[in-house]
Amino acid sequence: MQKEPAMSQFIDIGALEDIPQRGARVVHTPEGEIAVFRTASDQIFAVDEWLPGKAGPLSNGIQHGTCVTDPMYNWVFDLSTGAAQGADDGHIRVWDTRLEGGRVLLTREVLGKARVSA
């Protein structure tokens, strides 16, 4: 059984309303860009914005359910696992998120001084 991360391991990156339903925003971090998605049912997912040498920017992709279709190669990735779907091959890094009191929280693990762009 995995241990639940402590609240101090998360950082507030903005209000849920700052991300349109079925849309995304990008968080710039020392580890690179992270695409933060909001589904039609207000679930929040965060994945690497780019798949090196292959795909991206994923925040510009088409979101459907809990998946996103890469805008460059039409590869489909599961936002909760990062795994490519169907005949596609590959994997994107997934970051822990939380939604509390209408605020989106992202794991502090990579953020440092992050900035969010529209």
Z-matrix of the N, CA and C atoms (Angstrom, degrees):
N
C 1 1.452
C 2 1.526 1 109.53
N 3 1.335 2 116.34 1 129.53
C 4 1.457 3 120.06 2 -178.76
C 5 1.518 4 110.72 3 -78.76
N 6 1.316 5 114.89 4 143.51
C 7 1.454 6 121.59 5 177.37
C 8 1.525 7 109.28 6 -78.66
N 9 1.319 8 117.10 7 134.42
C 10 1.469 9 122.43 8 179.31
C 11 1.526 10 109.57 9 -70.28
N 12 1.355 11 118.81 10 129.04
C 13 1.463 12 121.24 11 179.96
C 14 1.525 13 111.17 12 -63.07
N 15 1.315 14 115.99 13 143.79
C 16 1.464 15 121.28 14 178.21
C 17 1.520 16 109.50 15 -71.89
N 18 1.336 17 116.04 16 152.77
C 19 1.467 18 121.13 17 -179.57
C 20 1.523 19 111.99 18 -56.14
N 21 1.339 20 117.88 19 -33.42
C 22 1.458 21 119.92 20 -177.99
C 23 1.527 22 111.66 21 -65.54
N 24 1.316 23 117.54 22 -11.96
C 25 1.453 24 120.97 23 178.99
C 26 1.529 25 111.39 24 -86.37
N 27 1.323 26 117.94 25 4.09
C 28 1.458 27 122.01 26 -179.63
C 29 1.522 28 109.95 27 -121.46
N 30 1.342 29 114.97 28 152.15
C 31 1.457 30 120.95 29 178.27
C 32 1.529 31 108.34 30 -127.57
N 33 1.312 32 115.96 31 141.11
C 34 1.463 33 123.09 32 179.71
C 35 1.526 34 108.23 33 -75.89
N 36 1.341 35 116.55 34 121.95
C 37 1.470 36 119.32 35 179.83
C 38 1.527 37 112.81 36 -109.76
N 39 1.351 38 117.12 37 1.87
C 40 1.456 39 119.02 38 176.46
C 41 1.513 40 113.15 39 142.48
N 42 1.309 41 114.45 40 178.61
C 43 1.464 42 121.20 41 -179.95
C 44 1.523 43 110.76 42 -80.93
N 45 1.312 44 115.61 43 149.85
C 46 1.457 45 120.88 44 176.32
C 47 1.524 46 110.15 45 -55.49
N 48 1.341 47 117.21 46 -39.23
C 49 1.460 48 121.80 47 -178.44
C 50 1.525 49 113.06 48 -65.22
N 51 1.345 50 117.51 49 -16.08
C 52 1.463 51 120.89 50 177.84
C 53 1.524 52 112.20 51 -71.08
N 54 1.333 53 116.39 52 -15.96
C 55 1.464 54 121.30 53 179.11
C 56 1.524 55 106.89 54 -112.26
N 57 1.323 56 118.27 55 120.88
C 58 1.467 57 119.07 56 -179.89
C 59 1.529 58 111.04 57 -66.43
N 60 1.338 59 116.43 58 148.86
C 61 1.461 60 119.12 59 174.83
C 62 1.522 61 108.76 60 -58.32
N 63 1.317 62 115.83 61 139.23
C 64 1.467 63 123.71 62 -175.65
C 65 1.526 64 111.95 63 57.56
N 66 1.345 65 115.11 64 31.73
C 67 1.455 66 121.27 65 179.31
C 68 1.512 67 111.16 66 -131.67
N 69 1.333 68 115.83 67 -173.73
C 70 1.458 69 121.22 68 -177.28
C 71 1.524 70 111.02 69 -148.43
N 72 1.301 71 114.62 70 159.86
C 73 1.460 72 123.57 71 170.86
C 74 1.516 73 107.09 72 -132.37
N 75 1.319 74 117.03 73 159.71
C 76 1.455 75 121.60 74 -179.08
C 77 1.524 76 109.57 75 -111.31
N 78 1.336 77 115.76 76 133.90
C 79 1.456 78 122.77 77 175.06
C 80 1.526 79 106.74 78 -108.40
N 81 1.330 80 116.53 79 125.01
C 82 1.459 81 122.10 80 179.82
C 83 1.528 82 108.21 81 -92.88
N 84 1.331 83 116.61 82 123.76
C 85 1.461 84 122.02 83 -175.87
C 86 1.524 85 109.95 84 -130.73
N 87 1.331 86 116.73 85 167.31
C 88 1.471 87 119.43 86 174.04
C 89 1.530 88 112.59 87 -61.02
N 90 1.329 89 117.77 88 -23.36
C 91 1.462 90 122.88 89 179.26
C 92 1.527 91 112.77 90 -87.07
N 93 1.317 92 117.29 91 -4.63
C 94 1.458 93 121.27 92 -176.55
C 95 1.514 94 110.82 93 120.11
N 96 1.324 95 115.91 94 -172.07
C 97 1.457 96 120.66 95 -177.40
C 98 1.517 97 110.94 96 -87.90
N 99 1.338 98 115.16 97 139.85
C 100 1.458 99 122.26 98 178.49
C 101 1.523 100 107.99 99 -120.46
N 102 1.328 101 116.62 100 127.86
C 103 1.461 102 121.99 101 176.83
C 104 1.524 103 108.29 102 -90.32
N 105 1.335 104 116.22 103 124.93
C 106 1.467 105 121.99 104 179.87
C 107 1.525 106 107.26 105 -109.69
N 108 1.328 107 116.17 106 118.34
C 109 1.461 108 123.26 107 -175.57
C 110 1.518 109 111.53 108 -105.72
N 111 1.333 110 115.27 109 146.07
C 112 1.467 111 122.94 110 172.54
C 113 1.523 112 107.43 111 -120.95
N 114 1.329 113 116.56 112 124.23
C 115 1.460 114 120.36 113 -179.58
C 116 1.525 115 110.54 114 -83.88
N 117 1.315 116 116.44 115 173.87
C 118 1.464 117 122.13 116 177.83
C 119 1.521 118 111.22 117 -62.31
N 120 1.340 119 117.08 118 -25.60
C 121 1.468 120 121.07 119 179.55
C 122 1.531 121 111.69 120 -99.79
N 123 1.343 122 117.08 121 18.42
C 124 1.461 123 125.25 122 176.32
C 125 1.525 124 114.83 123 66.25
N 126 1.322 125 117.79 124 25.04
C 127 1.454 126 119.91 125 169.53
C 128 1.527 127 107.54 126 -78.14
N 129 1.325 128 116.28 127 148.25
C 130 1.461 129 122.11 128 -179.89
C 131 1.520 130 109.23 129 -117.03
N 132 1.334 131 115.79 130 132.82
C 133 1.458 132 122.51 131 177.20
C 134 1.524 133 108.69 132 -133.34
N 135 1.326 134 116.66 133 147.82
C 136 1.458 135 121.45 134 177.45
C 137 1.523 136 109.08 135 -132.60
N 138 1.334 137 115.44 136 129.95
C 139 1.464 138 121.76 137 -179.91
C 140 1.526 139 108.55 138 -139.60
N 141 1.328 140 115.77 139 163.31
C 142 1.463 141 118.75 140 173.70
C 143 1.518 142 109.29 141 -58.35
N 144 1.310 143 115.62 142 138.86
C 145 1.467 144 121.23 143 179.54
C 146 1.530 145 111.82 144 -67.49
N 147 1.312 146 117.11 145 -32.39
C 148 1.465 147 121.82 146 -174.15
C 149 1.516 148 110.55 147 -124.37
N 150 1.320 149 116.66 148 142.17
C 151 1.458 150 122.93 149 168.64
C 152 1.528 151 104.06 150 -103.20
N 153 1.325 152 117.98 151 108.26
C 154 1.465 153 121.32 152 -170.50
C 155 1.529 154 113.65 153 -47.65
N 156 1.327 155 114.78 154 125.53
C 157 1.443 156 121.66 155 175.07
C 158 1.513 157 115.90 156 73.36
N 159 1.321 158 118.25 157 0.07
C 160 1.447 159 119.15 158 -173.90
C 161 1.524 160 114.02 159 -128.84
N 162 1.333 161 118.33 160 -54.50
C 163 1.460 162 119.95 161 -166.83
C 164 1.524 163 111.72 162 -134.56
N 165 1.332 164 114.86 163 171.41
C 166 1.444 165 121.30 164 172.86
C 167 1.513 166 111.60 165 116.23
N 168 1.297 167 117.92 166 171.29
C 169 1.457 168 126.12 167 -3.18
C 170 1.532 169 110.59 168 -74.40
N 171 1.314 170 116.05 169 126.05
C 172 1.463 171 119.92 170 -174.68
C 173 1.528 172 113.08 171 -64.75
N 174 1.343 173 117.84 172 -27.65
C 175 1.467 174 119.35 173 179.16
C 176 1.525 175 111.62 174 -63.80
N 177 1.330 176 117.81 175 -18.67
C 178 1.462 177 121.99 176 176.85
C 179 1.522 178 112.26 177 -92.65
N 180 1.332 179 116.61 178 1.18
C 181 1.450 180 120.80 179 -178.81
C 182 1.515 181 112.84 180 -76.56
N 183 1.310 182 115.63 181 173.31
C 184 1.460 183 122.01 182 178.50
C 185 1.517 184 108.23 183 -92.12
N 186 1.332 185 115.20 184 121.09
C 187 1.459 186 120.68 185 179.32
C 188 1.521 187 109.48 186 -91.57
N 189 1.314 188 116.24 187 134.51
C 190 1.463 189 121.82 188 176.85
C 191 1.520 190 107.00 189 -142.34
N 192 1.334 191 114.68 190 115.25
C 193 1.462 192 119.31 191 -174.90
C 194 1.509 193 109.91 192 62.07
N 195 1.327 194 116.43 193 -126.31
C 196 1.464 195 120.77 194 177.85
C 197 1.524 196 111.20 195 -106.11
N 198 1.317 197 116.27 196 29.89
C 199 1.470 198 122.35 197 177.19
C 200 1.521 199 109.66 198 -124.89
N 201 1.333 200 114.94 199 161.41
C 202 1.455 201 121.20 200 173.93
C 203 1.522 202 107.92 201 -134.79
N 204 1.327 203 115.80 202 140.20
C 205 1.453 204 121.70 203 176.52
C 206 1.519 205 108.45 204 -100.01
N 207 1.320 206 115.64 205 122.61
C 208 1.454 207 122.44 206 179.65
C 209 1.527 208 109.54 207 -59.96
N 210 1.346 209 117.86 208 130.25
C 211 1.464 210 120.12 209 -175.98
C 212 1.527 211 114.55 210 -72.79
N 213 1.320 212 118.33 211 -13.61
C 214 1.466 213 119.79 212 -177.29
C 215 1.530 214 113.04 213 -95.49
N 216 1.332 215 116.85 214 -39.98
C 217 1.465 216 119.93 215 -174.29
C 218 1.527 217 113.63 216 -121.52
N 219 1.330 218 116.62 217 1.33
C 220 1.466 219 122.29 218 -179.14
C 221 1.520 220 113.50 219 62.49
N 222 1.323 221 117.91 220 23.01
C 223 1.456 222 120.70 221 174.18
C 224 1.514 223 108.08 222 -75.17
N 225 1.315 224 117.26 223 145.27
C 226 1.460 225 122.56 224 -179.00
C 227 1.530 226 108.91 225 -109.49
N 228 1.339 227 115.89 226 129.03
C 229 1.458 228 121.94 227 179.60
C 230 1.522 229 110.42 228 -120.56
N 231 1.322 230 115.98 229 138.68
C 232 1.461 231 122.69 230 173.84
C 233 1.520 232 107.35 231 -77.85
N 234 1.331 233 117.61 232 122.18
C 235 1.462 234 121.66 233 -176.95
C 236 1.523 235 113.01 234 -69.95
N 237 1.322 236 117.79 235 -22.76
C 238 1.468 237 119.19 236 -178.69
C 239 1.519 238 112.93 237 -85.54
N 240 1.342 239 117.66 238 -27.51
C 241 1.468 240 120.64 239 -178.35
C 242 1.519 241 112.95 240 -113.30
N 243 1.333 242 116.99 241 -24.12
C 244 1.453 243 121.84 242 -176.16
C 245 1.516 244 113.59 243 84.87
N 246 1.321 245 117.25 244 -3.13
C 247 1.465 246 121.22 245 -176.63
C 248 1.524 247 111.69 246 -78.42
N 249 1.332 248 115.17 247 141.27
C 250 1.458 249 120.68 248 173.11
C 251 1.522 250 108.60 249 -68.28
N 252 1.315 251 116.45 250 147.50
C 253 1.460 252 121.88 251 -176.08
C 254 1.530 253 111.17 252 -105.82
N 255 1.331 254 115.75 253 157.57
C 256 1.458 255 121.25 254 175.83
C 257 1.520 256 111.77 255 62.14
N 258 1.327 257 115.56 256 -135.06
C 259 1.461 258 121.59 257 -177.80
C 260 1.527 259 112.48 258 -80.73
N 261 1.344 260 116.92 259 -7.01
C 262 1.461 261 120.49 260 -179.28
C 263 1.523 262 109.99 261 -70.59
N 264 1.333 263 116.02 262 153.73
C 265 1.451 264 121.21 263 -177.26
C 266 1.520 265 108.98 264 -127.83
N 267 1.310 266 116.60 265 132.46
C 268 1.454 267 119.85 266 177.94
C 269 1.506 268 111.37 267 142.87
N 270 1.318 269 114.28 268 179.22
C 271 1.460 270 121.00 269 -176.67
C 272 1.521 271 108.31 270 -156.85
N 273 1.326 272 116.88 271 140.49
C 274 1.460 273 121.88 272 174.48
C 275 1.522 274 108.21 273 -114.93
N 276 1.324 275 115.76 274 150.38
C 277 1.466 276 120.37 275 -179.69
C 278 1.521 277 109.30 276 -74.47
N 279 1.331 278 116.26 277 136.24
C 280 1.460 279 123.88 278 -179.96
C 281 1.528 280 108.55 279 -109.10
N 282 1.338 281 116.41 280 137.94
C 283 1.468 282 122.43 281 179.87
C 284 1.520 283 109.58 282 -111.50
N 285 1.326 284 116.87 283 143.71
C 286 1.463 285 122.03 284 178.75
C 287 1.518 286 110.91 285 -67.04
N 288 1.332 287 115.71 286 138.03
C 289 1.466 288 122.15 287 177.09
C 290 1.515 289 109.30 288 -133.39
N 291 1.316 290 114.73 289 161.68
C 292 1.463 291 122.97 290 172.12
C 293 1.520 292 107.73 291 -144.19
N 294 1.318 293 114.59 292 156.00
C 295 1.450 294 121.41 293 173.73
C 296 1.517 295 106.56 294 -125.41
N 297 1.336 296 116.35 295 116.74
C 298 1.466 297 120.93 296 -178.19
C 299 1.516 298 109.89 297 -137.52
N 300 1.321 299 115.28 298 123.48
C 301 1.456 300 120.24 299 177.75
C 302 1.519 301 113.16 300 57.62
N 303 1.319 302 116.92 301 35.57
C 304 1.455 303 120.60 302 179.67
C 305 1.519 304 114.39 303 77.52
N 306 1.325 305 117.14 304 6.79
C 307 1.460 306 122.28 305 179.79
C 308 1.529 307 109.88 306 -108.87
N 309 1.318 308 116.06 307 141.23
C 310 1.461 309 122.18 308 178.78
C 311 1.523 310 108.23 309 -93.10
N 312 1.314 311 115.48 310 126.11
C 313 1.461 312 121.51 311 179.12
C 314 1.518 313 108.86 312 -114.61
N 315 1.325 314 115.61 313 136.50
C 316 1.463 315 122.28 314 -179.59
C 317 1.519 316 107.65 315 -123.82
N 318 1.325 317 115.88 316 144.88
C 319 1.457 318 119.59 317 -178.54
C 320 1.524 319 111.19 318 -51.66
N 321 1.301 320 115.46 319 136.01
C 322 1.466 321 121.62 320 179.89
C 323 1.529 322 110.80 321 -74.55
N 324 1.293 323 116.77 322 -12.75
C 325 1.463 324 123.47 323 -175.73
C 326 1.528 325 113.83 324 -45.39
N 327 1.329 326 118.91 325 -38.76
C 328 1.456 327 120.56 326 -175.29
C 329 1.529 328 113.24 327 -119.48
N 330 1.307 329 117.76 328 -3.18
C 331 1.457 330 117.78 329 -165.83
C 332 1.517 331 116.52 330 -77.62
N 333 1.317 332 118.65 331 -47.70
C 334 1.461 333 117.82 332 -174.22
C 335 1.512 334 109.06 333 53.89
N 336 1.318 335 117.07 334 -121.53
C 337 1.464 336 121.39 335 176.69
C 338 1.517 337 107.76 336 -101.03
N 339 1.299 338 116.36 337 87.81
C 340 1.458 339 121.35 338 -178.43
C 341 1.518 340 109.98 339 -87.80
N 342 1.330 341 115.26 340 155.26
C 343 1.460 342 120.15 341 173.15
C 344 1.534 343 107.27 342 -136.30
N 345 1.305 344 115.61 343 141.98
C 346 1.456 345 121.34 344 -176.69
C 347 1.518 346 108.76 345 -102.78
N 348 1.330 347 116.76 346 136.76
C 349 1.464 348 119.72 347 176.78
C 350 1.518 349 110.32 348 -119.43
N 351 1.316 350 115.04 349 148.22
C 352 1.469 351 120.88 350 -179.10
C 353 1.498 352 110.86 351 -79.97
